[in-house]
Amino acid sequence: MRKANRRNFSVIVERDAEGYYVASVPELRGCHTQARSLDKLMVRVREAIELCLEVEHDAGATTEFIGVQRVTV
């Protein structure tokens, strides 16, 4: 990707019950991946974003990530 075309994305990182790290990109529908380490997760999430951007041209507008709120019930 050329520097002029760079975009910033928010990535939500969680750890599942088996200890895997899971990354989701709210701005890109269906863009998520997982890995055993955070270093590997960052490599994989960049790859996932690039793949999602390849098909984004046909998908229309994306959403804008605003933030995360914690709610106690």
PQR file with spaces between the fields and no chain letter, atoms N, CA, C, O and H, PARSE charges and radii, in Angstrom:
ATOM       1  N    MET     1       0.842   -1.167    0.000 -0.4000 1.5000
ATOM       2  CA   MET     1       0.000    0.000    0.000 -0.0000 2.0000
ATOM       3  C    MET     1       0.892    1.236    0.000  0.5500 1.7000
ATOM       4  O    MET     1       1.836    1.320    0.786 -0.5500 1.4000
ATOM       5  N    ARG     2       0.602    2.189   -0.870 -0.4000 1.5000
ATOM       6  CA   ARG     2       1.398    3.401   -0.930 -0.0000 2.0000
ATOM       7  C    ARG     2       1.117    4.284    0.272  0.5500 1.7000
ATOM       8  O    ARG     2       0.020    4.255    0.830 -0.5500 1.4000
ATOM       9  H    ARG     2      -0.165    2.121   -1.509  0.4000 1.0000
ATOM      10  N    LYS     3       2.106    5.066    0.667 -0.4000 1.5000
ATOM      11  CA   LYS     3       1.981    5.904    1.855 -0.0000 2.0000
ATOM      12  C    LYS     3       0.821    6.895    1.745  0.5500 1.7000
ATOM      13  O    LYS     3       0.142    7.157    2.738 -0.5500 1.4000
ATOM      14  H    LYS     3       2.997    5.089    0.213  0.4000 1.0000
ATOM      15  N    ALA     4       0.584    7.448    0.553 -0.4000 1.5000
ATOM      16  CA   ALA     4      -0.484    8.427    0.365 -0.0000 2.0000
ATOM      17  C    ALA     4      -1.866    7.820    0.597  0.5500 1.7000
ATOM      18  O    ALA     4      -2.809    8.542    0.923 -0.5500 1.4000
ATOM      19  H    ALA     4       1.135    7.234   -0.254  0.4000 1.0000
ATOM      20  N    ASN     5      -1.997    6.509    0.432 -0.4000 1.5000
ATOM      21  CA   ASN     5      -3.289    5.843    0.573 -0.0000 2.0000
ATOM      22  C    ASN     5      -3.495    5.226    1.948  0.5500 1.7000
ATOM      23  O    ASN     5      -4.454    4.479    2.141 -0.5500 1.4000
ATOM      24  H    ASN     5      -1.231    5.923    0.167  0.4000 1.0000
ATOM      25  N    ARG     6      -2.639    5.510    2.891 -0.4000 1.5000
ATOM      26  CA   ARG     6      -2.746    4.892    4.216 -0.0000 2.0000
ATOM      27  C    ARG     6      -3.987    5.368    4.956  0.5500 1.7000
ATOM      28  O    ARG     6      -4.375    6.533    4.869 -0.5500 1.4000
ATOM      29  H    ARG     6      -1.860    6.117    2.734  0.4000 1.0000
ATOM      30  N    ARG     7      -4.602    4.443    5.686 -0.4000 1.5000
ATOM      31  CA   ARG     7      -5.771    4.747    6.528 -0.0000 2.0000
ATOM      32  C    ARG     7      -5.514    4.180    7.909  0.5500 1.7000
ATOM      33  O    ARG     7      -4.809    3.182    8.053 -0.5500 1.4000
ATOM      34  H    ARG     7      -4.288    3.496    5.757  0.4000 1.0000
ATOM      35  N    ASN     8      -6.078    4.806    8.915 -0.4000 1.5000
ATOM      36  CA   ASN     8      -5.974    4.337   10.294 -0.0000 2.0000
ATOM      37  C    ASN     8      -7.248    3.588   10.671  0.5500 1.7000
ATOM      38  O    ASN     8      -8.349    3.993   10.297 -0.5500 1.4000
ATOM      39  H    ASN     8      -6.651    5.617    8.797  0.4000 1.0000
ATOM      40  N    PHE     9      -7.091    2.489   11.419 -0.4000 1.5000
ATOM      41  CA   PHE     9      -8.217    1.687   11.860 -0.0000 2.0000
ATOM      42  C    PHE     9      -8.102    1.410   13.352  0.5500 1.7000
ATOM      43  O    PHE     9      -7.005    1.198   13.869 -0.5500 1.4000
ATOM      44  H    PHE     9      -6.197    2.160   11.723  0.4000 1.0000
ATOM      45  N    SER    10      -9.218    1.412   14.029 -0.4000 1.5000
ATOM      46  CA   SER    10      -9.266    0.999   15.433 -0.0000 2.0000
ATOM      47  C    SER    10      -9.376   -0.518   15.461  0.5500 1.7000
ATOM      48  O    SER    10     -10.123   -1.110   14.682 -0.5500 1.4000
ATOM      49  H    SER    10     -10.109    1.584   13.609  0.4000 1.0000
ATOM      50  N    VAL    11      -8.625   -1.142   16.366 -0.4000 1.5000
ATOM      51  CA   VAL    11      -8.646   -2.595   16.490 -0.0000 2.0000
ATOM      52  C    VAL    11      -8.993   -2.948   17.934  0.5500 1.7000
ATOM      53  O    VAL    11      -8.341   -2.477   18.867 -0.5500 1.4000
ATOM      54  H    VAL    11      -8.018   -0.661   16.999  0.4000 1.0000
ATOM      55  N    ILE    12     -10.006   -3.766   18.111 -0.4000 1.5000
ATOM      56  CA   ILE    12     -10.387   -4.248   19.437 -0.0000 2.0000
ATOM      57  C    ILE    12      -9.690   -5.589   19.644  0.5500 1.7000
ATOM      58  O    ILE    12      -9.817   -6.497   18.823 -0.5500 1.4000
ATOM      59  H    ILE    12     -10.535   -4.148   17.354  0.4000 1.0000
ATOM      60  N    VAL    13      -8.949   -5.707   20.755 -0.4000 1.5000
ATOM      61  CA   VAL    13      -8.219   -6.941   21.057 -0.0000 2.0000
ATOM      62  C    VAL    13      -8.796   -7.549   22.331  0.5500 1.7000
ATOM      63  O    VAL    13      -8.917   -6.878   23.355 -0.5500 1.4000
ATOM      64  H    VAL    13      -8.846   -4.970   21.423  0.4000 1.0000
ATOM      65  N    GLU    14      -9.148   -8.825   22.251 -0.4000 1.5000
ATOM      66  CA   GLU    14      -9.681   -9.562   23.395 -0.0000 2.0000
ATOM      67  C    GLU    14      -8.910  -10.874   23.516  0.5500 1.7000
ATOM      68  O    GLU    14      -8.194  -11.265   22.595 -0.5500 1.4000
ATOM      69  H    GLU    14      -9.049   -9.371   21.419  0.4000 1.0000
ATOM      70  N    ARG    15      -9.059  -11.550   24.654 -0.4000 1.5000
ATOM      71  CA   ARG    15      -8.486  -12.889   24.815 -0.0000 2.0000
ATOM      72  C    ARG    15      -9.639  -13.838   25.098  0.5500 1.7000
ATOM      73  O    ARG    15     -10.470  -13.575   25.966 -0.5500 1.4000
ATOM      74  H    ARG    15      -9.641  -11.232   25.402  0.4000 1.0000
ATOM      75  N    ASP    16      -9.687  -14.950   24.357 -0.4000 1.5000
ATOM      76  CA   ASP    16     -10.781  -15.901   24.536 -0.0000 2.0000
ATOM      77  C    ASP    16     -10.467  -16.918   25.625  0.5500 1.7000
ATOM      78  O    ASP    16      -9.399  -16.875   26.235 -0.5500 1.4000
ATOM      79  H    ASP    16      -9.011  -15.164   23.651  0.4000 1.0000
ATOM      80  N    ALA    17     -11.391  -17.819   25.861 -0.4000 1.5000
ATOM      81  CA   ALA    17     -11.269  -18.800   26.946 -0.0000 2.0000
ATOM      82  C    ALA    17     -10.084  -19.747   26.772  0.5500 1.7000
ATOM      83  O    ALA    17      -9.556  -20.257   27.760 -0.5500 1.4000
ATOM      84  H    ALA    17     -12.259  -17.853   25.365  0.4000 1.0000
ATOM      85  N    GLU    18      -9.659  -19.988   25.529 -0.4000 1.5000
ATOM      86  CA   GLU    18      -8.517  -20.874   25.280 -0.0000 2.0000
ATOM      87  C    GLU    18      -7.185  -20.134   25.304  0.5500 1.7000
ATOM      88  O    GLU    18      -6.139  -20.753   25.108 -0.5500 1.4000
ATOM      89  H    GLU    18     -10.089  -19.574   24.727  0.4000 1.0000
ATOM      90  N    GLY    19      -7.198  -18.813   25.542 -0.4000 1.5000
ATOM      91  CA   GLY    19      -5.974  -18.032   25.606 -0.0000 2.0000
ATOM      92  C    GLY    19      -5.549  -17.388   24.302  0.5500 1.7000
ATOM      93  O    GLY    19      -4.499  -16.747   24.246 -0.5500 1.4000
ATOM      94  H    GLY    19      -8.047  -18.309   25.701  0.4000 1.0000
ATOM      95  N    TYR    20      -6.345  -17.547   23.249 -0.4000 1.5000
ATOM      96  CA   TYR    20      -6.036  -16.896   21.974 -0.0000 2.0000
ATOM      97  C    TYR    20      -6.395  -15.415   22.054  0.5500 1.7000
ATOM      98  O    TYR    20      -7.370  -15.036   22.703 -0.5500 1.4000
ATOM      99  H    TYR    20      -7.198  -18.067   23.295  0.4000 1.0000
ATOM     100  N    TYR    21      -5.600  -14.589   21.392 -0.4000 1.5000
ATOM     101  CA   TYR    21      -5.938  -13.182   21.237 -0.0000 2.0000
ATOM     102  C    TYR    21      -6.792  -13.057   19.978  0.5500 1.7000
ATOM     103  O    TYR    21      -6.501  -13.665   18.949 -0.5500 1.4000
ATOM     104  H    TYR    21      -4.808  -14.897   20.866  0.4000 1.0000
ATOM     105  N    VAL    22      -7.843  -12.261   20.082 -0.4000 1.5000
ATOM     106  CA   VAL    22      -8.777  -12.076   18.976 -0.0000 2.0000
ATOM     107  C    VAL    22      -8.845  -10.590   18.662  0.5500 1.7000
ATOM     108  O    VAL    22      -9.064   -9.772   19.555 -0.5500 1.4000
ATOM     109  H    VAL    22      -8.079  -11.767   20.918  0.4000 1.0000
ATOM     110  N    ALA    23      -8.658  -10.239   17.395 -0.4000 1.5000
ATOM     111  CA   ALA    23      -8.710   -8.843   16.958 -0.0000 2.0000
ATOM     112  C    ALA    23      -9.890   -8.643   16.026  0.5500 1.7000
ATOM     113  O    ALA    23     -10.138   -9.456   15.136 -0.5500 1.4000
ATOM     114  H    ALA    23      -8.480  -10.904   16.670  0.4000 1.0000
ATOM     115  N    SER    24     -10.619   -7.548   16.240 -0.4000 1.5000
ATOM     116  CA   SER    24     -11.739   -7.169   15.385 -0.0000 2.0000
ATOM     117  C    SER    24     -11.558   -5.718   14.962  0.5500 1.7000
ATOM     118  O    SER    24     -11.085   -4.890   15.741 -0.5500 1.4000
ATOM     119  H    SER    24     -10.417   -6.887   16.963  0.4000 1.0000
ATOM     120  N    VAL    25     -11.935   -5.417   13.735 -0.4000 1.5000
ATOM     121  CA   VAL    25     -11.852   -4.058   13.197 -0.0000 2.0000
ATOM     122  C    VAL    25     -13.276   -3.585   12.930  0.5500 1.7000
ATOM     123  O    VAL    25     -13.859   -3.938   11.904 -0.5500 1.4000
ATOM     124  H    VAL    25     -12.320   -6.090   13.102  0.4000 1.0000
ATOM     125  N    PRO    26     -13.846   -2.789   13.842 -0.5600 1.5000
ATOM     126  CA   PRO    26     -15.249   -2.388   13.708  0.2800 2.0000
ATOM     127  C    PRO    26     -15.579   -1.649   12.413  0.5500 1.7000
ATOM     128  O    PRO    26     -16.697   -1.762   11.911 -0.5500 1.4000
ATOM     129  N    GLU    27     -14.637   -0.906   11.870 -0.4000 1.5000
ATOM     130  CA   GLU    27     -14.901   -0.137   10.646 -0.0000 2.0000
ATOM     131  C    GLU    27     -15.065   -1.006    9.412  0.5500 1.7000
ATOM     132  O    GLU    27     -15.619   -0.560    8.407 -0.5500 1.4000
ATOM     133  H    GLU    27     -13.728   -0.815   12.278  0.4000 1.0000
ATOM     134  N    LEU    28     -14.588   -2.241    9.477 -0.4000 1.5000
ATOM     135  CA   LEU    28     -14.654   -3.138    8.323 -0.0000 2.0000
ATOM     136  C    LEU    28     -15.446   -4.390    8.685  0.5500 1.7000
ATOM     137  O    LEU    28     -14.978   -5.228    9.456 -0.5500 1.4000
ATOM     138  H    LEU    28     -14.138   -2.603   10.293  0.4000 1.0000
ATOM     139  N    ARG    29     -16.630   -4.509    8.133 -0.4000 1.5000
ATOM     140  CA   ARG    29     -17.498   -5.633    8.457 -0.0000 2.0000
ATOM     141  C    ARG    29     -16.805   -6.965    8.173  0.5500 1.7000
ATOM     142  O    ARG    29     -16.264   -7.174    7.087 -0.5500 1.4000
ATOM     143  H    ARG    29     -17.011   -3.829    7.507  0.4000 1.0000
ATOM     144  N    GLY    30     -16.829   -7.857    9.155 -0.4000 1.5000
ATOM     145  CA   GLY    30     -16.257   -9.187    8.986 -0.0000 2.0000
ATOM     146  C    GLY    30     -14.747   -9.245    9.097  0.5500 1.7000
ATOM     147  O    GLY    30     -14.152  -10.283    8.807 -0.5500 1.4000
ATOM     148  H    GLY    30     -17.268   -7.687   10.037  0.4000 1.0000
ATOM     149  N    CYS    31     -14.118   -8.170    9.505 -0.4000 1.5000
ATOM     150  CA   CYS    31     -12.660   -8.143    9.580 -0.0000 2.0000
ATOM     151  C    CYS    31     -12.210   -8.516   10.988  0.5500 1.7000
ATOM     152  O    CYS    31     -12.297   -7.709   11.914 -0.5500 1.4000
ATOM     153  H    CYS    31     -14.601   -7.327    9.740  0.4000 1.0000
ATOM     154  N    HIS    32     -11.729   -9.746   11.136 -0.4000 1.5000
ATOM     155  CA   HIS    32     -11.249  -10.221   12.425 -0.0000 2.0000
ATOM     156  C    HIS    32     -10.265  -11.369   12.212  0.5500 1.7000
ATOM     157  O    HIS    32     -10.247  -11.996   11.153 -0.5500 1.4000
ATOM     158  H    HIS    32     -11.658  -10.401   10.384  0.4000 1.0000
ATOM     159  N    THR    33      -9.453  -11.633   13.224 -0.4000 1.5000
ATOM     160  CA   THR    33      -8.476  -12.715   13.167 -0.0000 2.0000
ATOM     161  C    THR    33      -8.085  -13.096   14.581  0.5500 1.7000
ATOM     162  O    THR    33      -8.511  -12.453   15.540 -0.5500 1.4000
ATOM     163  H    THR    33      -9.468  -11.124   14.084  0.4000 1.0000
ATOM     164  N    GLN    34      -7.273  -14.142   14.716 -0.4000 1.5000
ATOM     165  CA   GLN    34      -6.826  -14.563   16.048 -0.0000 2.0000
ATOM     166  C    GLN    34      -5.413  -15.116   15.971  0.5500 1.7000
ATOM     167  O    GLN    34      -4.941  -15.505   14.903 -0.5500 1.4000
ATOM     168  H    GLN    34      -6.927  -14.664   13.937  0.4000 1.0000
ATOM     169  N    ALA    35      -4.739  -15.147   17.129 -0.4000 1.5000
ATOM     170  CA   ALA    35      -3.377  -15.696   17.208 -0.0000 2.0000
ATOM     171  C    ALA    35      -3.057  -15.992   18.667  0.5500 1.7000
ATOM     172  O    ALA    35      -3.736  -15.515   19.575 -0.5500 1.4000
ATOM     173  H    ALA    35      -5.123  -14.831   17.997  0.4000 1.0000
ATOM     174  N    ARG    36      -2.017  -16.784   18.874 -0.4000 1.5000
ATOM     175  CA   ARG    36      -1.569  -17.129   20.232 -0.0000 2.0000
ATOM     176  C    ARG    36      -0.809  -15.997   20.908  0.5500 1.7000
ATOM     177  O    ARG    36      -0.834  -15.891   22.134 -0.5500 1.4000
ATOM     178  H    ARG    36      -1.466  -17.172   18.136  0.4000 1.0000
ATOM     179  N    SER    37      -0.123  -15.136   20.125 -0.4000 1.5000
ATOM     180  CA   SER    37       0.659  -14.039   20.705 -0.0000 2.0000
ATOM     181  C    SER    37       0.196  -12.708   20.125  0.5500 1.7000
ATOM     182  O    SER    37      -0.369  -12.654   19.033 -0.5500 1.4000
ATOM     183  H    SER    37      -0.103  -15.223   19.129  0.4000 1.0000
ATOM     184  N    LEU    38       0.444  -11.636   20.871 -0.4000 1.5000
ATOM     185  CA   LEU    38       0.073  -10.310   20.395 -0.0000 2.0000
ATOM     186  C    LEU    38       0.885   -9.907   19.166  0.5500 1.7000
ATOM     187  O    LEU    38       0.359   -9.257   18.263 -0.5500 1.4000
ATOM     188  H    LEU    38       0.903  -11.680   21.758  0.4000 1.0000
ATOM     189  N    ASP    39       2.154  -10.284   19.126 -0.4000 1.5000
ATOM     190  CA   ASP    39       2.985   -9.954   17.963 -0.0000 2.0000
ATOM     191  C    ASP    39       2.420  -10.585   16.694  0.5500 1.7000
ATOM     192  O    ASP    39       2.287   -9.919   15.667 -0.5500 1.4000
ATOM     193  H    ASP    39       2.581  -10.812   19.860  0.4000 1.0000
ATOM     194  N    LYS    40       2.092  -11.868   16.771 -0.4000 1.5000
ATOM     195  CA   LYS    40       1.516  -12.564   15.618 -0.0000 2.0000
ATOM     196  C    LYS    40       0.138  -11.999   15.275  0.5500 1.7000
ATOM     197  O    LYS    40      -0.227  -11.918   14.102 -0.5500 1.4000
ATOM     198  H    LYS    40       2.200  -12.409   17.605  0.4000 1.0000
ATOM     199  N    LEU    41      -0.628  -11.610   16.298 -0.4000 1.5000
ATOM     200  CA   LEU    41      -1.949  -11.031   16.070 -0.0000 2.0000
ATOM     201  C    LEU    41      -1.846   -9.750   15.255  0.5500 1.7000
ATOM     202  O    LEU    41      -2.647   -9.537   14.345 -0.5500 1.4000
ATOM     203  H    LEU    41      -0.331  -11.676   17.251  0.4000 1.0000
ATOM     204  N    MET    42      -0.873   -8.889   15.563 -0.4000 1.5000
ATOM     205  CA   MET    42      -0.721   -7.634   14.832 -0.0000 2.0000
ATOM     206  C    MET    42      -0.348   -7.879   13.372  0.5500 1.7000
ATOM     207  O    MET    42      -0.805   -7.155   12.488 -0.5500 1.4000
ATOM     208  H    MET    42      -0.222   -9.061   16.302  0.4000 1.0000
ATOM     209  N    VAL    43       0.473   -8.888   13.112 -0.4000 1.5000
ATOM     210  CA   VAL    43       0.802   -9.246   11.727 -0.0000 2.0000
ATOM     211  C    VAL    43      -0.468   -9.698   11.012  0.5500 1.7000
ATOM     212  O    VAL    43      -0.753   -9.261    9.897 -0.5500 1.4000
ATOM     213  H    VAL    43       0.844   -9.476   13.830  0.4000 1.0000
ATOM     214  N    ARG    44      -1.224  -10.576   11.662 -0.4000 1.5000
ATOM     215  CA   ARG    44      -2.434  -11.121   11.043 -0.0000 2.0000
ATOM     216  C    ARG    44      -3.525  -10.080   10.856  0.5500 1.7000
ATOM     217  O    ARG    44      -4.249  -10.123    9.861 -0.5500 1.4000
ATOM     218  H    ARG    44      -0.992  -10.932   12.568  0.4000 1.0000
ATOM     219  N    VAL    45      -3.661   -9.139   11.796 -0.4000 1.5000
ATOM     220  CA   VAL    45      -4.725   -8.143   11.648 -0.0000 2.0000
ATOM     221  C    VAL    45      -4.399   -7.198   10.493  0.5500 1.7000
ATOM     222  O    VAL    45      -5.307   -6.756    9.789 -0.5500 1.4000
ATOM     223  H    VAL    45      -3.074   -9.103   12.604  0.4000 1.0000
ATOM     224  N    ARG    46      -3.130   -6.883   10.289 -0.4000 1.5000
ATOM     225  CA   ARG    46      -2.764   -6.062    9.131 -0.0000 2.0000
ATOM     226  C    ARG    46      -3.112   -6.795    7.829  0.5500 1.7000
ATOM     227  O    ARG    46      -3.629   -6.192    6.888 -0.5500 1.4000
ATOM     228  H    ARG    46      -2.392   -7.242   10.861  0.4000 1.0000
ATOM     229  N    GLU    47      -2.826   -8.087    7.787 -0.4000 1.5000
ATOM     230  CA   GLU    47      -3.180   -8.889    6.607 -0.0000 2.0000
ATOM     231  C    GLU    47      -4.684   -8.919    6.397  0.5500 1.7000
ATOM     232  O    GLU    47      -5.160   -8.799    5.268 -0.5500 1.4000
ATOM     233  H    GLU    47      -2.406   -8.577    8.551  0.4000 1.0000
ATOM     234  N    ALA    48      -5.439   -9.080    7.488 -0.4000 1.5000
ATOM     235  CA   ALA    48      -6.902   -9.125    7.396 -0.0000 2.0000
ATOM     236  C    ALA    48      -7.451   -7.792    6.890  0.5500 1.7000
ATOM     237  O    ALA    48      -8.360   -7.768    6.060 -0.5500 1.4000
ATOM     238  H    ALA    48      -5.053   -9.178    8.406  0.4000 1.0000
ATOM     239  N    ILE    49      -6.904   -6.691    7.386 -0.4000 1.5000
ATOM     240  CA   ILE    49      -7.346   -5.365    6.941 -0.0000 2.0000
ATOM     241  C    ILE    49      -7.076   -5.201    5.448  0.5500 1.7000
ATOM     242  O    ILE    49      -7.946   -4.740    4.709 -0.5500 1.4000
ATOM     243  H    ILE    49      -6.166   -6.711    8.060  0.4000 1.0000
ATOM     244  N    GLU    50      -5.885   -5.572    5.003 -0.4000 1.5000
ATOM     245  CA   GLU    50      -5.562   -5.461    3.581 -0.0000 2.0000
ATOM     246  C    GLU    50      -6.523   -6.274    2.721  0.5500 1.7000
ATOM     247  O    GLU    50      -6.954   -5.813    1.664 -0.5500 1.4000
ATOM     248  H    GLU    50      -5.179   -5.947    5.603  0.4000 1.0000
ATOM     249  N    LEU    51      -6.859   -7.482    3.170 -0.4000 1.5000
ATOM     250  CA   LEU    51      -7.804   -8.308    2.422 -0.0000 2.0000
ATOM     251  C    LEU    51      -9.197   -7.692    2.404  0.5500 1.7000
ATOM     252  O    LEU    51      -9.866   -7.695    1.370 -0.5500 1.4000
ATOM     253  H    LEU    51      -6.509   -7.857    4.028  0.4000 1.0000
ATOM     254  N    CYS    52      -9.634   -7.168    3.539 -0.4000 1.5000
ATOM     255  CA   CYS    52     -10.952   -6.528    3.598 -0.0000 2.0000
ATOM     256  C    CYS    52     -11.008   -5.291    2.706  0.5500 1.7000
ATOM     257  O    CYS    52     -12.033   -5.023    2.079 -0.5500 1.4000
ATOM     258  H    CYS    52      -9.091   -7.166    4.379  0.4000 1.0000
ATOM     259  N    LEU    53      -9.917   -4.543    2.646 -0.4000 1.5000
ATOM     260  CA   LEU    53      -9.885   -3.348    1.803 -0.0000 2.0000
ATOM     261  C    LEU    53      -9.940   -3.699    0.323  0.5500 1.7000
ATOM     262  O    LEU    53     -10.463   -2.923   -0.477 -0.5500 1.4000
ATOM     263  H    LEU    53      -9.085   -4.761    3.155  0.4000 1.0000
ATOM     264  N    GLU    54      -9.408   -4.855   -0.050 -0.4000 1.5000
ATOM     265  CA   GLU    54      -9.469   -5.285   -1.445 -0.0000 2.0000
ATOM     266  C    GLU    54     -10.907   -5.471   -1.913  0.5500 1.7000
ATOM     267  O    GLU    54     -11.232   -5.166   -3.061 -0.5500 1.4000
ATOM     268  H    GLU    54      -8.983   -5.485    0.600  0.4000 1.0000
ATOM     269  N    VAL    55     -11.772   -5.970   -1.028 -0.4000 1.5000
ATOM     270  CA   VAL    55     -13.172   -6.205   -1.402 -0.0000 2.0000
ATOM     271  C    VAL    55     -14.080   -5.051   -0.991  0.5500 1.7000
ATOM     272  O    VAL    55     -15.257   -5.042   -1.350 -0.5500 1.4000
ATOM     273  H    VAL    55     -11.508   -6.218   -0.096  0.4000 1.0000
ATOM     274  N    GLU    56     -13.562   -4.085   -0.251 -0.4000 1.5000
ATOM     275  CA   GLU    56     -14.368   -2.963    0.236 -0.0000 2.0000
ATOM     276  C    GLU    56     -14.944   -2.130   -0.899  0.5500 1.7000
ATOM     277  O    GLU    56     -16.018   -1.551   -0.743 -0.5500 1.4000
ATOM     278  H    GLU    56     -12.606   -4.092    0.040  0.4000 1.0000
ATOM     279  N    HIS    57     -14.275   -2.055   -2.012 -0.4000 1.5000
ATOM     280  CA   HIS    57     -14.730   -1.216   -3.124 -0.0000 2.0000
ATOM     281  C    HIS    57     -16.151   -1.559   -3.541  0.5500 1.7000
ATOM     282  O    HIS    57     -16.889   -0.689   -4.002 -0.5500 1.4000
ATOM     283  H    HIS    57     -13.402   -2.526   -2.139  0.4000 1.0000
ATOM     284  N    ASP    58     -16.542   -2.825   -3.384 -0.4000 1.5000
ATOM     285  CA   ASP    58     -17.882   -3.251   -3.755 -0.0000 2.0000
ATOM     286  C    ASP    58     -18.870   -3.155   -2.595  0.5500 1.7000
ATOM     287  O    ASP    58     -20.079   -3.267   -2.800 -0.5500 1.4000
ATOM     288  H    ASP    58     -15.942   -3.532   -3.009  0.4000 1.0000
ATOM     289  N    ALA    59     -18.365   -2.947   -1.377 -0.4000 1.5000
ATOM     290  CA   ALA    59     -19.222   -3.011   -0.199 -0.0000 2.0000
ATOM     291  C    ALA    59     -19.858   -1.685    0.182  0.5500 1.7000
ATOM     292  O    ALA    59     -20.774   -1.670    1.005 -0.5500 1.4000
ATOM     293  H    ALA    59     -17.383   -2.856   -1.210  0.4000 1.0000
ATOM     294  N    GLY    60     -19.411   -0.578   -0.380 -0.4000 1.5000
ATOM     295  CA   GLY    60     -19.982    0.708   -0.021 -0.0000 2.0000
ATOM     296  C    GLY    60     -19.300    1.316    1.187  0.5500 1.7000
ATOM     297  O    GLY    60     -18.150    0.993    1.482 -0.5500 1.4000
ATOM     298  H    GLY    60     -18.667   -0.591   -1.048  0.4000 1.0000
ATOM     299  N    ALA    61     -20.002    2.197    1.889 -0.4000 1.5000
ATOM     300  CA   ALA    61     -19.432    2.942    3.012 -0.0000 2.0000
ATOM     301  C    ALA    61     -19.192    2.048    4.228  0.5500 1.7000
ATOM     302  O    ALA    61     -19.922    1.086    4.468 -0.5500 1.4000
ATOM     303  H    ALA    61     -20.937    2.460    1.649  0.4000 1.0000
ATOM     304  N    THR    62     -18.160    2.388    4.981 -0.4000 1.5000
ATOM     305  CA   THR    62     -17.864    1.686    6.215 -0.0000 2.0000
ATOM     306  C    THR    62     -18.359    2.522    7.392  0.5500 1.7000
ATOM     307  O    THR    62     -18.730    3.683    7.219 -0.5500 1.4000
ATOM     308  H    THR    62     -17.567    3.169    4.787  0.4000 1.0000
ATOM     309  N    THR    63     -18.364    1.940    8.574 -0.4000 1.5000
ATOM     310  CA   THR    63     -18.779    2.675    9.762 -0.0000 2.0000
ATOM     311  C    THR    63     -17.578    3.371   10.381  0.5500 1.7000
ATOM     312  O    THR    63     -16.435    3.083   10.026 -0.5500 1.4000
ATOM     313  H    THR    63     -18.063    0.997    8.715  0.4000 1.0000
ATOM     314  N    GLU    64     -17.835    4.277   11.296 -0.4000 1.5000
ATOM     315  CA   GLU    64     -16.774    4.975   12.022 -0.0000 2.0000
ATOM     316  C    GLU    64     -16.788    4.502   13.460  0.5500 1.7000
ATOM     317  O    GLU    64     -17.817    4.593   14.130 -0.5500 1.4000
ATOM     318  H    GLU    64     -18.763    4.511   11.584  0.4000 1.0000
ATOM     319  N    PHE    65     -15.653    3.995   13.952 -0.4000 1.5000
ATOM     320  CA   PHE    65     -15.545    3.544   15.329 -0.0000 2.0000
ATOM     321  C    PHE    65     -15.545    4.769   16.234  0.5500 1.7000
ATOM     322  O    PHE    65     -14.771    5.704   16.023 -0.5500 1.4000
ATOM     323  H    PHE    65     -14.817    3.921   13.408  0.4000 1.0000
ATOM     324  N    ILE    66     -16.423    4.763   17.250 -0.4000 1.5000
ATOM     325  CA   ILE    66     -16.536    5.878   18.178 -0.0000 2.0000
ATOM     326  C    ILE    66     -15.883    5.569   19.508  0.5500 1.7000
ATOM     327  O    ILE    66     -15.159    6.408   20.043 -0.5500 1.4000
ATOM     328  H    ILE    66     -17.052    4.005   17.421  0.4000 1.0000
ATOM     329  N    GLY    67     -16.116    4.400   20.052 -0.4000 1.5000
ATOM     330  CA   GLY    67     -15.510    4.064   21.341 -0.0000 2.0000
ATOM     331  C    GLY    67     -16.146    2.837   21.940  0.5500 1.7000
ATOM     332  O    GLY    67     -17.006    2.196   21.334 -0.5500 1.4000
ATOM     333  H    GLY    67     -16.704    3.718   19.617  0.4000 1.0000
ATOM     334  N    VAL    68     -15.703    2.518   23.152 -0.4000 1.5000
ATOM     335  CA   VAL    68     -16.204    1.359   23.885 -0.0000 2.0000
ATOM     336  C    VAL    68     -16.759    1.876   25.209  0.5500 1.7000
ATOM     337  O    VAL    68     -16.135    2.707   25.869 -0.5500 1.4000
ATOM     338  H    VAL    68     -15.005    3.038   23.644  0.4000 1.0000
ATOM     339  N    GLN    69     -17.903    1.393   25.581 -0.4000 1.5000
ATOM     340  CA   GLN    69     -18.530    1.759   26.851 -0.0000 2.0000
ATOM     341  C    GLN    69     -18.713    0.507   27.691  0.5500 1.7000
ATOM     342  O    GLN    69     -19.070   -0.547   27.165 -0.5500 1.4000
ATOM     343  H    GLN    69     -18.410    0.718   25.045  0.4000 1.0000
ATOM     344  N    ARG    70     -18.475    0.611   28.977 -0.4000 1.5000
ATOM     345  CA   ARG    70     -18.722   -0.479   29.901 -0.0000 2.0000
ATOM     346  C    ARG    70     -20.056   -0.240   30.591  0.5500 1.7000
ATOM     347  O    ARG    70     -20.313    0.854   31.093 -0.5500 1.4000
ATOM     348  H    ARG    70     -18.185    1.467   29.405  0.4000 1.0000
ATOM     349  N    VAL    71     -20.903   -1.261   30.616 -0.4000 1.5000
ATOM     350  CA   VAL    71     -22.234   -1.149   31.214 -0.0000 2.0000
ATOM     351  C    VAL    71     -22.362   -2.233   32.285  0.5500 1.7000
ATOM     352  O    VAL    71     -22.097   -3.406   32.022 -0.5500 1.4000
ATOM     353  H    VAL    71     -20.694   -2.150   30.208  0.4000 1.0000
ATOM     354  N    THR    72     -22.769   -1.836   33.489 -0.4000 1.5000
ATOM     355  CA   THR    72     -22.995   -2.789   34.565 -0.0000 2.0000
ATOM     356  C    THR    72     -24.478   -3.051   34.682  0.5500 1.7000
ATOM     357  O    THR    72     -25.267   -2.109   34.760 -0.5500 1.4000
ATOM     358  H    THR    72     -22.984   -0.883   33.703  0.4000 1.0000
ATOM     359  N    VAL    73     -24.875   -4.311   34.695 -0.4000 1.5000
ATOM     360  CA   VAL    73     -26.299   -4.677   34.786 -0.0000 2.0000
ATOM     361  C    VAL    73     -26.500   -5.566   36.000  0.5500 1.7000
ATOM     362  O    VAL    73     -27.622   -5.994   36.272 -0.5500 1.4000
ATOM     363  H    VAL    73     -24.235   -5.076   34.631  0.4000 1.0000
